[in-house]
Amino acid sequence: MTTHTPGPWTATATKHRTIITSHDGTRVAECDSLSAADARLIAAAPEMYEALKAIMASVAGCVRNPEYEAARAAIARAEGK
């Protein structure tokens, strides 16, 4: 179940702040002080989340390792679990 604003998101820097918006123009976040790198990371979050979930589904049943567990924990954290 998606509880976040669906992506893709875009980061737009103005003179005094950075605004993150969704594909339909919904304002996701607005920050006074945000580096360009942080803004790009935030804007990429929905796509990274979906890609990570797809990768995890494709390796389900394989031998689990620390990287798998770290990815599983990151997904759980993003889902508020």
PDB file as gemmi writes it, atoms N, CA and C in Angstrom:
CRYST1    1.000    1.000    1.000  90.00  90.00  90.00 P 1                      
ATOM      1  N   MET A   1       0.835  -1.168   0.000  1.00  0.00           N  
ATOM      2  CA  MET A   1       0.000   0.000   0.000  1.00  0.00           C  
ATOM      3  C   MET A   1       0.890   1.245   0.000  1.00  0.00           C  
ATOM      4  N   THR A   2       0.646   2.144  -0.925  1.00  0.00           N  
ATOM      5  CA  THR A   2       1.407   3.387  -0.997  1.00  0.00           C  
ATOM      6  C   THR A   2       0.766   4.409  -0.077  1.00  0.00           C  
ATOM      7  N   THR A   3       1.558   4.943   0.852  1.00  0.00           N  
ATOM      8  CA  THR A   3       1.049   5.986   1.736  1.00  0.00           C  
ATOM      9  C   THR A   3       1.794   7.297   1.520  1.00  0.00           C  
ATOM     10  N   HIS A   4       2.728   7.291   0.582  1.00  0.00           N  
ATOM     11  CA  HIS A   4       3.451   8.518   0.265  1.00  0.00           C  
ATOM     12  C   HIS A   4       2.915   9.088  -1.054  1.00  0.00           C  
ATOM     13  N   THR A   5       3.294  10.295  -1.353  1.00  0.00           N  
ATOM     14  CA  THR A   5       2.919  10.899  -2.619  1.00  0.00           C  
ATOM     15  C   THR A   5       3.659  10.169  -3.727  1.00  0.00           C  
ATOM     16  N   PRO A   6       2.943   9.592  -4.689  1.00  0.00           N  
ATOM     17  CA  PRO A   6       3.611   8.824  -5.746  1.00  0.00           C  
ATOM     18  C   PRO A   6       4.602   9.673  -6.538  1.00  0.00           C  
ATOM     19  N   GLY A   7       5.682   9.026  -6.972  1.00  0.00           N  
ATOM     20  CA  GLY A   7       6.688   9.684  -7.803  1.00  0.00           C  
ATOM     21  C   GLY A   7       6.260   9.648  -9.245  1.00  0.00           C  
ATOM     22  N   PRO A   8       7.066  10.160 -10.125  1.00  0.00           N  
ATOM     23  CA  PRO A   8       8.367  10.751  -9.817  1.00  0.00           C  
ATOM     24  C   PRO A   8       8.231  12.129  -9.180  1.00  0.00           C  
ATOM     25  N   TRP A   9       9.280  12.498  -8.447  1.00  0.00           N  
ATOM     26  CA  TRP A   9       9.353  13.802  -7.815  1.00  0.00           C  
ATOM     27  C   TRP A   9      10.441  14.616  -8.496  1.00  0.00           C  
ATOM     28  N   THR A  10      10.317  15.928  -8.395  1.00  0.00           N  
ATOM     29  CA  THR A  10      11.293  16.841  -8.980  1.00  0.00           C  
ATOM     30  C   THR A  10      11.716  17.864  -7.933  1.00  0.00           C  
ATOM     31  N   ALA A  11      13.010  18.158  -7.898  1.00  0.00           N  
ATOM     32  CA  ALA A  11      13.534  19.185  -6.998  1.00  0.00           C  
ATOM     33  C   ALA A  11      13.782  20.456  -7.808  1.00  0.00           C  
ATOM     34  N   THR A  12      13.249  21.563  -7.315  1.00  0.00           N  
ATOM     35  CA  THR A  12      13.441  22.853  -7.968  1.00  0.00           C  
ATOM     36  C   THR A  12      14.007  23.838  -6.954  1.00  0.00           C  
ATOM     37  N   ALA A  13      15.153  24.405  -7.272  1.00  0.00           N  
ATOM     38  CA  ALA A  13      15.785  25.375  -6.376  1.00  0.00           C  
ATOM     39  C   ALA A  13      15.394  26.781  -6.805  1.00  0.00           C  
ATOM     40  N   THR A  14      14.944  27.551  -5.828  1.00  0.00           N  
ATOM     41  CA  THR A  14      14.697  28.966  -6.054  1.00  0.00           C  
ATOM     42  C   THR A  14      15.803  29.723  -5.334  1.00  0.00           C  
ATOM     43  N   LYS A  15      15.707  31.027  -5.315  1.00  0.00           N  
ATOM     44  CA  LYS A  15      16.765  31.816  -4.672  1.00  0.00           C  
ATOM     45  C   LYS A  15      16.884  31.506  -3.178  1.00  0.00           C  
ATOM     46  N   HIS A  16      15.755  31.255  -2.512  1.00  0.00           N  
ATOM     47  CA  HIS A  16      15.788  31.114  -1.057  1.00  0.00           C  
ATOM     48  C   HIS A  16      15.408  29.731  -0.539  1.00  0.00           C  
ATOM     49  N   ARG A  17      14.912  28.869  -1.395  1.00  0.00           N  
ATOM     50  CA  ARG A  17      14.493  27.554  -0.909  1.00  0.00           C  
ATOM     51  C   ARG A  17      14.459  26.532  -2.025  1.00  0.00           C  
ATOM     52  N   THR A  18      14.339  25.278  -1.616  1.00  0.00           N  
ATOM     53  CA  THR A  18      14.215  24.179  -2.558  1.00  0.00           C  
ATOM     54  C   THR A  18      12.841  23.557  -2.362  1.00  0.00           C  
ATOM     55  N   ILE A  19      12.151  23.303  -3.466  1.00  0.00           N  
ATOM     56  CA  ILE A  19      10.809  22.746  -3.416  1.00  0.00           C  
ATOM     57  C   ILE A  19      10.824  21.407  -4.143  1.00  0.00           C  
ATOM     58  N   ILE A  20      10.280  20.384  -3.497  1.00  0.00           N  
ATOM     59  CA  ILE A  20      10.146  19.059  -4.099  1.00  0.00           C  
ATOM     60  C   ILE A  20       8.674  18.902  -4.464  1.00  0.00           C  
ATOM     61  N   THR A  21       8.393  18.585  -5.733  1.00  0.00           N  
ATOM     62  CA  THR A  21       7.019  18.399  -6.188  1.00  0.00           C  
ATOM     63  C   THR A  21       6.861  17.049  -6.876  1.00  0.00           C  
ATOM     64  N   SER A  22       5.637  16.541  -6.845  1.00  0.00           N  
ATOM     65  CA  SER A  22       5.345  15.288  -7.523  1.00  0.00           C  
ATOM     66  C   SER A  22       5.009  15.575  -8.990  1.00  0.00           C  
ATOM     67  N   HIS A  23       4.820  14.507  -9.748  1.00  0.00           N  
ATOM     68  CA  HIS A  23       4.547  14.639 -11.181  1.00  0.00           C  
ATOM     69  C   HIS A  23       3.280  15.428 -11.460  1.00  0.00           C  
ATOM     70  N   ASP A  24       2.328  15.457 -10.503  1.00  0.00           N  
ATOM     71  CA  ASP A  24       1.086  16.194 -10.723  1.00  0.00           C  
ATOM     72  C   ASP A  24       1.110  17.593 -10.107  1.00  0.00           C  
ATOM     73  N   GLY A  25       2.285  18.005  -9.620  1.00  0.00           N  
ATOM     74  CA  GLY A  25       2.433  19.339  -9.057  1.00  0.00           C  
ATOM     75  C   GLY A  25       2.211  19.435  -7.564  1.00  0.00           C  
ATOM     76  N   THR A  26       1.875  18.327  -6.916  1.00  0.00           N  
ATOM     77  CA  THR A  26       1.686  18.332  -5.470  1.00  0.00           C  
ATOM     78  C   THR A  26       3.013  18.652  -4.790  1.00  0.00           C  
ATOM     79  N   ARG A  27       2.997  19.615  -3.886  1.00  0.00           N  
ATOM     80  CA  ARG A  27       4.208  19.977  -3.147  1.00  0.00           C  
ATOM     81  C   ARG A  27       4.473  18.919  -2.093  1.00  0.00           C  
ATOM     82  N   VAL A  28       5.617  18.256  -2.193  1.00  0.00           N  
ATOM     83  CA  VAL A  28       5.994  17.184  -1.279  1.00  0.00           C  
ATOM     84  C   VAL A  28       6.787  17.740  -0.106  1.00  0.00           C  
ATOM     85  N   ALA A  29       7.706  18.655  -0.381  1.00  0.00           N  
ATOM     86  CA  ALA A  29       8.543  19.233   0.665  1.00  0.00           C  
ATOM     87  C   ALA A  29       9.030  20.596   0.218  1.00  0.00           C  
ATOM     88  N   GLU A  30       9.326  21.418   1.200  1.00  0.00           N  
ATOM     89  CA  GLU A  30       9.883  22.739   0.938  1.00  0.00           C  
ATOM     90  C   GLU A  30      10.888  23.024   2.040  1.00  0.00           C  
ATOM     91  N   CYS A  31      12.107  23.326   1.652  1.00  0.00           N  
ATOM     92  CA  CYS A  31      13.177  23.517   2.630  1.00  0.00           C  
ATOM     93  C   CYS A  31      13.903  24.827   2.371  1.00  0.00           C  
ATOM     94  N   ASP A  32      14.236  25.527   3.452  1.00  0.00           N  
ATOM     95  CA  ASP A  32      14.994  26.764   3.325  1.00  0.00           C  
ATOM     96  C   ASP A  32      16.454  26.486   3.014  1.00  0.00           C  
ATOM     97  N   SER A  33      16.997  25.454   3.588  1.00  0.00           N  
ATOM     98  CA  SER A  33      18.414  25.175   3.443  1.00  0.00           C  
ATOM     99  C   SER A  33      18.581  23.711   3.050  1.00  0.00           C  
ATOM    100  N   LEU A  34      18.881  23.466   1.784  1.00  0.00           N  
ATOM    101  CA  LEU A  34      19.011  22.104   1.297  1.00  0.00           C  
ATOM    102  C   LEU A  34      20.027  22.110   0.167  1.00  0.00           C  
ATOM    103  N   SER A  35      21.015  21.239   0.269  1.00  0.00           N  
ATOM    104  CA  SER A  35      22.007  21.176  -0.794  1.00  0.00           C  
ATOM    105  C   SER A  35      21.380  20.563  -2.036  1.00  0.00           C  
ATOM    106  N   ALA A  36      21.976  20.810  -3.181  1.00  0.00           N  
ATOM    107  CA  ALA A  36      21.482  20.236  -4.436  1.00  0.00           C  
ATOM    108  C   ALA A  36      21.515  18.713  -4.374  1.00  0.00           C  
ATOM    109  N   ALA A  37      22.558  18.151  -3.758  1.00  0.00           N  
ATOM    110  CA  ALA A  37      22.664  16.699  -3.643  1.00  0.00           C  
ATOM    111  C   ALA A  37      21.547  16.135  -2.775  1.00  0.00           C  
ATOM    112  N   ASP A  38      21.235  16.799  -1.665  1.00  0.00           N  
ATOM    113  CA  ASP A  38      20.150  16.336  -0.802  1.00  0.00           C  
ATOM    114  C   ASP A  38      18.808  16.427  -1.536  1.00  0.00           C  
ATOM    115  N   ALA A  39      18.605  17.496  -2.266  1.00  0.00           N  
ATOM    116  CA  ALA A  39      17.364  17.666  -3.019  1.00  0.00           C  
ATOM    117  C   ALA A  39      17.201  16.565  -4.061  1.00  0.00           C  
ATOM    118  N   ARG A  40      18.280  16.223  -4.758  1.00  0.00           N  
ATOM    119  CA  ARG A  40      18.211  15.141  -5.753  1.00  0.00           C  
ATOM    120  C   ARG A  40      17.903  13.807  -5.084  1.00  0.00           C  
ATOM    121  N   LEU A  41      18.498  13.567  -3.933  1.00  0.00           N  
ATOM    122  CA  LEU A  41      18.257  12.320  -3.206  1.00  0.00           C  
ATOM    123  C   LEU A  41      16.794  12.220  -2.775  1.00  0.00           C  
ATOM    124  N   ILE A  42      16.255  13.286  -2.232  1.00  0.00           N  
ATOM    125  CA  ILE A  42      14.853  13.299  -1.827  1.00  0.00           C  
ATOM    126  C   ILE A  42      13.955  13.075  -3.045  1.00  0.00           C  
ATOM    127  N   ALA A  43      14.237  13.764  -4.128  1.00  0.00           N  
ATOM    128  CA  ALA A  43      13.416  13.645  -5.335  1.00  0.00           C  
ATOM    129  C   ALA A  43      13.458  12.226  -5.915  1.00  0.00           C  
ATOM    130  N   ALA A  44      14.569  11.530  -5.743  1.00  0.00           N  
ATOM    131  CA  ALA A  44      14.715  10.173  -6.282  1.00  0.00           C  
ATOM    132  C   ALA A  44      14.129   9.103  -5.367  1.00  0.00           C  
ATOM    133  N   ALA A  45      13.735   9.461  -4.154  1.00  0.00           N  
ATOM    134  CA  ALA A  45      13.296   8.478  -3.163  1.00  0.00           C  
ATOM    135  C   ALA A  45      12.196   7.538  -3.651  1.00  0.00           C  
ATOM    136  N   PRO A  46      11.113   8.014  -4.250  1.00  0.00           N  
ATOM    137  CA  PRO A  46      10.068   7.064  -4.668  1.00  0.00           C  
ATOM    138  C   PRO A  46      10.561   6.035  -5.687  1.00  0.00           C  
ATOM    139  N   GLU A  47      11.376   6.472  -6.631  1.00  0.00           N  
ATOM    140  CA  GLU A  47      11.890   5.542  -7.637  1.00  0.00           C  
ATOM    141  C   GLU A  47      12.873   4.549  -7.026  1.00  0.00           C  
ATOM    142  N   MET A  48      13.709   5.013  -6.095  1.00  0.00           N  
ATOM    143  CA  MET A  48      14.639   4.102  -5.428  1.00  0.00           C  
ATOM    144  C   MET A  48      13.883   3.085  -4.582  1.00  0.00           C  
ATOM    145  N   TYR A  49      12.845   3.516  -3.905  1.00  0.00           N  
ATOM    146  CA  TYR A  49      12.028   2.628  -3.084  1.00  0.00           C  
ATOM    147  C   TYR A  49      11.411   1.523  -3.945  1.00  0.00           C  
ATOM    148  N   GLU A  50      10.788   1.909  -5.053  1.00  0.00           N  
ATOM    149  CA  GLU A  50      10.161   0.914  -5.935  1.00  0.00           C  
ATOM    150  C   GLU A  50      11.198  -0.023  -6.545  1.00  0.00           C  
ATOM    151  N   ALA A  51      12.346   0.506  -6.938  1.00  0.00           N  
ATOM    152  CA  ALA A  51      13.403  -0.333  -7.514  1.00  0.00           C  
ATOM    153  C   ALA A  51      13.931  -1.326  -6.483  1.00  0.00           C  
ATOM    154  N   LEU A  52      14.122  -0.868  -5.256  1.00  0.00           N  
ATOM    155  CA  LEU A  52      14.621  -1.753  -4.215  1.00  0.00           C  
ATOM    156  C   LEU A  52      13.608  -2.852  -3.907  1.00  0.00           C  
ATOM    157  N   LYS A  53      12.322  -2.505  -3.853  1.00  0.00           N  
ATOM    158  CA  LYS A  53      11.296  -3.522  -3.628  1.00  0.00           C  
ATOM    159  C   LYS A  53      11.300  -4.550  -4.752  1.00  0.00           C  
ATOM    160  N   ALA A  54      11.470  -4.114  -6.005  1.00  0.00           N  
ATOM    161  CA  ALA A  54      11.497  -5.040  -7.140  1.00  0.00           C  
ATOM    162  C   ALA A  54      12.706  -5.966  -7.066  1.00  0.00           C  
ATOM    163  N   ILE A  55      13.856  -5.412  -6.720  1.00  0.00           N  
ATOM    164  CA  ILE A  55      15.066  -6.239  -6.582  1.00  0.00           C  
ATOM    165  C   ILE A  55      14.863  -7.265  -5.480  1.00  0.00           C  
ATOM    166  N   MET A  56      14.326  -6.840  -4.358  1.00  0.00           N  
ATOM    167  CA  MET A  56      14.117  -7.754  -3.243  1.00  0.00           C  
ATOM    168  C   MET A  56      13.151  -8.873  -3.629  1.00  0.00           C  
ATOM    169  N   ALA A  57      12.117  -8.552  -4.373  1.00  0.00           N  
ATOM    170  CA  ALA A  57      11.170  -9.576  -4.813  1.00  0.00           C  
ATOM    171  C   ALA A  57      11.840 -10.569  -5.758  1.00  0.00           C  
ATOM    172  N   SER A  58      12.762 -10.081  -6.578  1.00  0.00           N  
ATOM    173  CA  SER A  58      13.411 -10.967  -7.550  1.00  0.00           C  
ATOM    174  C   SER A  58      14.411 -11.921  -6.897  1.00  0.00           C  
ATOM    175  N   VAL A  59      14.908 -11.583  -5.719  1.00  0.00           N  
ATOM    176  CA  VAL A  59      15.871 -12.461  -5.051  1.00  0.00           C  
ATOM    177  C   VAL A  59      15.252 -13.191  -3.855  1.00  0.00           C  
ATOM    178  N   ALA A  60      13.945 -13.072  -3.702  1.00  0.00           N  
ATOM    179  CA  ALA A  60      13.270 -13.754  -2.593  1.00  0.00           C  
ATOM    180  C   ALA A  60      13.558 -15.247  -2.679  1.00  0.00           C  
ATOM    181  N   GLY A  61      13.866 -15.847  -1.562  1.00  0.00           N  
ATOM    182  CA  GLY A  61      14.172 -17.269  -1.525  1.00  0.00           C  
ATOM    183  C   GLY A  61      15.640 -17.588  -1.707  1.00  0.00           C  
ATOM    184  N   CYS A  62      16.427 -16.627  -2.123  1.00  0.00           N  
ATOM    185  CA  CYS A  62      17.870 -16.837  -2.257  1.00  0.00           C  
ATOM    186  C   CYS A  62      18.512 -16.777  -0.873  1.00  0.00           C  
ATOM    187  N   VAL A  63      19.753 -17.153  -0.819  1.00  0.00           N  
ATOM    188  CA  VAL A  63      20.484 -17.088   0.446  1.00  0.00           C  
ATOM    189  C   VAL A  63      20.512 -15.633   0.907  1.00  0.00           C  
ATOM    190  N   ARG A  64      20.179 -15.429   2.153  1.00  0.00           N  
ATOM    191  CA  ARG A  64      20.165 -14.068   2.695  1.00  0.00           C  
ATOM    192  C   ARG A  64      21.544 -13.720   3.225  1.00  0.00           C  
ATOM    193  N   ASN A  65      21.923 -12.478   3.020  1.00  0.00           N  
ATOM    194  CA  ASN A  65      23.217 -11.998   3.480  1.00  0.00           C  
ATOM    195  C   ASN A  65      23.020 -10.641   4.153  1.00  0.00           C  
ATOM    196  N   PRO A  66      24.059 -10.043   4.689  1.00  0.00           N  
ATOM    197  CA  PRO A  66      23.898  -8.752   5.371  1.00  0.00           C  
ATOM    198  C   PRO A  66      23.311  -7.655   4.475  1.00  0.00           C  
ATOM    199  N   GLU A  67      23.669  -7.657   3.195  1.00  0.00           N  
ATOM    200  CA  GLU A  67      23.134  -6.645   2.293  1.00  0.00           C  
ATOM    201  C   GLU A  67      21.627  -6.818   2.107  1.00  0.00           C  
ATOM    202  N   TYR A  68      21.182  -8.067   2.000  1.00  0.00           N  
ATOM    203  CA  TYR A  68      19.750  -8.357   1.871  1.00  0.00           C  
ATOM    204  C   TYR A  68      19.021  -7.853   3.107  1.00  0.00           C  
ATOM    205  N   GLU A  69      19.557  -8.168   4.270  1.00  0.00           N  
ATOM    206  CA  GLU A  69      18.921  -7.756   5.520  1.00  0.00           C  
ATOM    207  C   GLU A  69      18.903  -6.234   5.659  1.00  0.00           C  
ATOM    208  N   ALA A  70      19.963  -5.573   5.213  1.00  0.00           N  
ATOM    209  CA  ALA A  70      20.004  -4.104   5.262  1.00  0.00           C  
ATOM    210  C   ALA A  70      18.945  -3.512   4.337  1.00  0.00           C  
ATOM    211  N   ALA A  71      18.783  -4.090   3.156  1.00  0.00           N  
ATOM    212  CA  ALA A  71      17.764  -3.620   2.217  1.00  0.00           C  
ATOM    213  C   ALA A  71      16.372  -3.854   2.788  1.00  0.00           C  
ATOM    214  N   ARG A  72      16.153  -5.025   3.379  1.00  0.00           N  
ATOM    215  CA  ARG A  72      14.859  -5.335   3.982  1.00  0.00           C  
ATOM    216  C   ARG A  72      14.537  -4.338   5.095  1.00  0.00           C  
ATOM    217  N   ALA A  73      15.529  -4.012   5.905  1.00  0.00           N  
ATOM    218  CA  ALA A  73      15.342  -3.056   6.997  1.00  0.00           C  
ATOM    219  C   ALA A  73      15.054  -1.648   6.456  1.00  0.00           C  
ATOM    220  N   ALA A  74      15.704  -1.275   5.375  1.00  0.00           N  
ATOM    221  CA  ALA A  74      15.469   0.047   4.785  1.00  0.00           C  
ATOM    222  C   ALA A  74      14.044   0.158   4.245  1.00  0.00           C  
ATOM    223  N   ILE A  75      13.571  -0.898   3.602  1.00  0.00           N  
ATOM    224  CA  ILE A  75      12.188  -0.900   3.105  1.00  0.00           C  
ATOM    225  C   ILE A  75      11.218  -0.795   4.272  1.00  0.00           C  
ATOM    226  N   ALA A  76      11.449  -1.570   5.322  1.00  0.00           N  
ATOM    227  CA  ALA A  76      10.581  -1.528   6.492  1.00  0.00           C  
ATOM    228  C   ALA A  76      10.556  -0.129   7.115  1.00  0.00           C  
ATOM    229  N   ARG A  77      11.713   0.500   7.207  1.00  0.00           N  
ATOM    230  CA  ARG A  77      11.796   1.857   7.764  1.00  0.00           C  
ATOM    231  C   ARG A  77      11.023   2.835   6.898  1.00  0.00           C  
ATOM    232  N   ALA A  78      11.146   2.708   5.580  1.00  0.00           N  
ATOM    233  CA  ALA A  78      10.410   3.603   4.672  1.00  0.00           C  
ATOM    234  C   ALA A  78       8.912   3.402   4.775  1.00  0.00           C  
ATOM    235  N   GLU A  79       8.500   2.184   5.128  1.00  0.00           N  
ATOM    236  CA  GLU A  79       7.074   1.883   5.268  1.00  0.00           C  
ATOM    237  C   GLU A  79       6.557   2.134   6.674  1.00  0.00           C  
ATOM    238  N   GLY A  80       7.425   2.636   7.543  1.00  0.00           N  
ATOM    239  CA  GLY A  80       7.016   2.966   8.900  1.00  0.00           C  
ATOM    240  C   GLY A  80       6.865   1.763   9.811  1.00  0.00           C  
ATOM    241  N   LYS A  81       7.564   0.692   9.492  1.00  0.00           N  
ATOM    242  CA  LYS A  81       7.470  -0.529  10.308  1.00  0.00           C  
ATOM    243  C   LYS A  81       8.640  -0.626  11.266  1.00  0.00           C  
TER     244      LYS A  81                                                      
END                                                                             
